[in-house]
Structures are given as structure tokens and as C-alpha cells.
Amino acid sequence: MTDGVLAGRVAIVTGAASGIGRASAEALAAAGASVVVADLDDAGARVVAEGIERDGGRAIATRVDVGDVADCGRLVAGTVAEF
């Protein structure tokens, strides 16, 4: 999944451990984006990120509480550091 319309781009998807967030993360990865799979459910986020990697994409999982401004800052800083 290193080619596609989103190749070279990075997407942060919150709520990505399940439901619409998961589907969005997987679709973005399928389109070539590197994906940060972010959720309060750290284990669920890891499962999604591992699936994206298994399918040939690039993804990392991270725990985030979007209601916490400092947590959101760490999410962005970690994303910039990784990608």
C-alpha cells in the first residue's frame, strides 16, 4: 500500500479501534496514507494498526483521549516524530 492517491501523506484517525474510525483508517491506508490509529482502546488500536501493516500499509497505534488537550498535543508531536 505504498502507492495510491494518498502516498506520502499521513492521516491521524481518532476513534480508530472500531466502527467508522476503523473503516476510515483502513480506507486511508488502502489509498496509500501512513496512518496513526488513535483511540482510548489501546489494545483495539494495536489490532487495527497490525492489520494495516499485515496488508502492506504503514501504521502506528497510540492511546489518546481527545478530551484532554495535552493528550492531543502528544498525539501530534508523536506523529510528527514518527513520520
C-alpha distance (Angstrom), angle and dihedral (degrees) to the residues before:
residue distance angle dihedral
M1 . . .
T2 3.78 . .
D3 3.77 92.1 .
G4 3.76 129.7 56.5
V5 3.76 138.5 92.5
L6 3.82 91.8 -59.2
A7 3.81 98.2 44.6
G8 3.78 110.3 140.7
R9 3.80 92.4 21.7
V10 3.80 128.6 110.4
A11 3.80 124.5 -144.0
I12 3.79 127.5 -165.0
V13 3.79 110.5 -155.0
T14 3.78 117.9 -171.8
G15 3.78 120.2 -159.9
A16 3.79 85.8 27.6
A17 3.81 99.0 143.4
S18 3.80 92.7 84.1
G19 3.77 147.8 -2.4
I20 3.78 121.3 8.6
G21 3.80 91.9 -7.3
R22 3.79 91.5 56.0
A23 3.79 92.3 46.4
S24 3.81 89.9 49.1
A25 3.80 92.8 50.0
E26 3.79 91.8 49.2
A27 3.82 92.6 46.6
L28 3.80 92.6 49.1
A29 3.80 90.5 49.6
A30 3.81 90.8 48.1
A31 3.81 87.5 54.5
G32 3.81 89.9 54.7
A33 3.81 104.1 -96.7
S34 3.77 123.3 136.2
V35 3.80 104.9 -122.7
V36 3.78 135.1 -147.2
V37 3.80 104.7 -153.7
A38 3.81 102.5 -154.0
D39 3.80 126.5 -178.4
L40 3.79 143.7 133.9
D41 3.81 84.8 -114.2
D42 3.80 98.7 76.5
A43 3.81 94.5 180.0
G44 3.80 91.7 50.0
A45 3.80 91.2 48.5
R46 3.81 90.0 52.3
V47 3.82 90.8 52.2
V48 3.81 91.4 52.8
A49 3.83 93.5 45.3
E50 3.81 91.1 48.4
G51 3.81 89.8 51.3
I52 3.79 91.5 51.6
E53 3.81 90.3 49.3
R54 3.80 91.3 47.2
D55 3.81 88.7 54.3
G56 3.80 91.1 53.6
G57 3.79 100.4 -94.7
R58 3.78 131.2 118.2
A59 3.78 119.1 -113.8
I60 3.77 143.0 149.8
A61 3.78 128.1 -161.1
T62 3.76 124.2 -137.5
R63 3.77 136.6 172.5
V64 3.80 113.8 -123.5
D65 3.79 137.5 167.8
V66 3.81 104.8 -153.4
G67 3.80 89.0 -162.5
D68 3.81 89.1 66.9
V69 3.80 113.3 76.3
A70 3.80 93.0 -159.0
D71 3.80 90.4 51.6
C72 3.81 89.9 52.8
G73 3.79 89.8 50.8
R74 3.80 90.2 52.5
L75 3.80 89.5 49.0
V76 3.79 92.6 55.6
A77 3.81 93.9 42.1
G78 3.80 91.3 49.5
T79 3.79 90.9 48.4
V80 3.80 92.5 51.3
A81 3.81 90.8 47.7
E82 3.81 92.9 49.7
F83 3.78 99.5 43.0
